[in-house]
Amino acid sequence: MQCMNPVLELREVSRHFSGVVAVDRVSLEVEAGALFALLGPSGCGKTTILRMVAGLDHPSSGAIFLNGKEAGARPPYERNVSTVFQSYALFPHMTVRENIAYGLERRGAGDVTSRVDATAAMLGIGGLLGRRPAQISGGEKQRVALARSLVLEPGLLLLDEPLSALDPNLRAQVRLELKALQRRVGIAFVMVTHDKEEALAMADKVALMNRGRLEQVGSPADVYLRPATRFAASFLGAVNWIGDAGVRPEAIRVSVSRPGGDVLVREAVVRETMFLGDRVQLTAEAAGQASITAQLSRLDGPFAPGDAVHLWWLPADELRLSA
């Protein structure tokens, strides 16, 4: 479905580097006010797309439109687009206040002090304005980088791997904060990430890329539950390939007795169980199948290696893909 008034549109965009195709005929649209994720493995072209949208690179062919107007070769400062880089790129010799104010001062904007104060307050970093980057934490640096971009009031915010520099224990918290911030400011965010959990948890729409091409575009539920290809199915989560169908581990149930009803069943023997805190991962061997993995509630079972069990799932849980 096409957006009525996309804030960003790519039409058949390609980018070649010395004969290497980094981006291959990508077309997509980003709605105003949406949080859009470009997801994929390293080298799939997602960061190249971000750089082209920002004006730091240009397509070899195709066109990029911002608010309905072709960007062409317009430089970054004429695009009303701001970028938060993976490294945050804060100036170490400047205070937090000076870092946030930098772009405004270069533009010759008025009310710099009040705009910096308001943006810092919105991000909860008002008490850090007198410090330098070396004196604040990783999560605080990210908020400063966001403030430096948002104070410019861009029409589109680009984020390059926004959580990758954070400690794993901090990511879940910052993920929620970033999504809530996007809702508050109401502008479109385009986020580049290789982390499927990050994309599924945060984005309104996910564009999955592979080898420079778009593999699939849809809501997080669409791309996870209805993947278009085997690559999409496997990249977005674990899959048991059983015959011609794929079944995700969380869709497989385990019981000692054979279940009734319209379900698909395999008799199997438990080979291994792994306690993961909130769930148990069970691996079983079924006839004609090397192994099948199920993820169960820790309240199910218990099951032990050597137990004879029935693995079963609903027909609707099968992923049948041609490629």
CORZILIN-V817249 format. One record per run of one state. SS is the DSSP state (hx for helix, st for strand, lp for the rest). FROM is the first residue (numbers start at 1). LEN is the number of residues. If there is no record, write none. Layout:
# CORZILIN-V817249
ss = {SS & SS}
from = {FROM & FROM}
len = {LEN & LEN}
This chain:
# CORZILIN-V817249
ss = {lp & st & lp & st & lp & st & lp & hx & lp & st & lp & st & lp & hx & lp & st & lp & st & hx & lp & hx & lp & hx & lp & st & hx & lp & hx & lp & st & lp & hx & lp & st & lp & hx & lp & st & lp & st & lp & hx & lp & hx & lp & st & lp & st & lp & hx & lp & st & lp & st & lp & st & lp & st & lp & st & hx & lp & st & lp}
from = {1 & 8 & 18 & 20 & 31 & 35 & 41 & 46 & 55 & 61 & 67 & 69 & 71 & 76 & 79 & 81 & 85 & 95 & 96 & 108 & 112 & 123 & 126 & 129 & 132 & 133 & 136 & 138 & 151 & 156 & 161 & 168 & 186 & 188 & 194 & 196 & 203 & 205 & 211 & 213 & 219 & 220 & 226 & 230 & 236 & 240 & 243 & 245 & 248 & 249 & 252 & 253 & 256 & 263 & 276 & 279 & 287 & 289 & 298 & 308 & 315 & 318 & 319 & 321}
len = {7 & 10 & 2 & 11 & 4 & 6 & 5 & 9 & 6 & 6 & 2 & 2 & 5 & 3 & 2 & 4 & 10 & 1 & 12 & 4 & 11 & 3 & 3 & 3 & 1 & 3 & 2 & 13 & 5 & 5 & 7 & 18 & 2 & 6 & 2 & 7 & 2 & 6 & 2 & 6 & 1 & 6 & 4 & 6 & 4 & 3 & 2 & 3 & 1 & 3 & 1 & 3 & 7 & 13 & 3 & 8 & 2 & 9 & 10 & 7 & 3 & 1 & 2 & 3}
